[in-house]
Amino acid sequence: MQNTRLTTLVDTSTTRLINWLQNPWRRISVVILSLLFGFFLATAIATTAGQNASWDIIAGVILAIITEFISWAYYRRSRRARGEDQTGRSLIIEMLNGIKIGLIYGMYIEAFKLGS
């Protein structure tokens, strides 16, 4: 690939972003933001699927498959790195796990709202 201004800009921007996210506090804040996004996503999905009662079962199945896939990806990685330091996880996998936890928590809160 040619070394154009655009590729140089993209390369330096991604390098700076990766270096910025190496700080543990920034990494934790990004994971917390993904947790809150998962909670928001659960509320949005429950509200949207609740408008038309025929989509409830399909949305539940899709969310169950997504959460199981994220759990599989997250814990498969930790089984391989059991002898190593656990901080070696990818930030994307940690963010997906945060979204999954927020999604499950949000669905429980929606279920409590519907039960009362």
N, C-alpha and C positions, 0 to 999 in steps of 0.2 A: 504494500500500500504506500502511496506517495505521502511524503511528509508535508502536508499542506497546513495552512493556518488553522483550519477547522479541526483536523486530527490532532494537532498540537494542543489546541484549546481543550478538546475533549479529554485527551490523555492527562494533561496537567490538572484539569478539574476533578477527574476521578481519583488521581493520586492524592490531591489535597483532601478530598472527601474521605478517602480511606484512612489517611493519616489523622484526620480530625476525629474519626470514629474509633480510633485506637484507645482513646482515653476511656477508662472504665466508667466514669460518671456519665459521659455522653452516651456511651453504649447502653447503660441502664435507662437513661432518659428516653432513648429511642425505643427500647423494649416496652417501657411504660406507655409511651404514646401508641404503640401497636396494640397493647392491651386495651386501652381506651377506645381505639378504633374498632376492635373486635366487639366491644360492648355496644358501640353505636351501630355496628353492622347487624348485631343480633336484634336490636330494637327495630331497625329499619326492615329487616327481613320478616320479623314477626308481624309488624304492622301491615306490610305489603301483602304477605301471604294470607293474613287474616281478613282482608277485604273480600277475597273470593275464596270461599271455603273449600273449593276443589283443589287448591294448590297447597294446602297444609301438609298432606302426606308426602307429596313430592318434595317440598322444601325440607321436610324433616329427613327424608332419605338422603337428599343431596348433602345436607349439613352433616349427617352422620358419616357419610363417605369421606367428606373433606376433613373432618376432625380425625378420623381414623388414619387417613393418609399422612396428615401432619404429625400425628403421634408416631407412626411408623418411621417417618423420616427423622424425627428428632431423637427417638430412642435407639434407632439402629446406629446412628452416629455415636451415641454415648457408649454403646456396647463395644464398639470397635476401639474406642479411646479410653477404655476402663483403666488401663495402667498409666495413661498419660494425664496431663493436666486437663481438667474439664473446661477451661476457658478457651480451648482451641476450637470451639464450635463456631460455625459460620454465623454471622450477624443475621443473614436472611433466614436461616433456620430458627434462630432465637426469636426473630420478629414474627414468623409464622406461628411459633408456639405461643407467643403472647396474644396474637389474634385469636388463636384457638381457645385459649383460656378465657379471654374476654367474651368470645362468642358463646361458650358454654355457660358462663356466669350470667350473661344477658338473657339467655334462653330460660334459665332457672328463675330469674327475676320476672320475666314475662309470664311464666307459668304461675308464679305466686300472685301476680296481678290478676290473672284470669280466674284463679281459684277463690279470690276474695270477693 
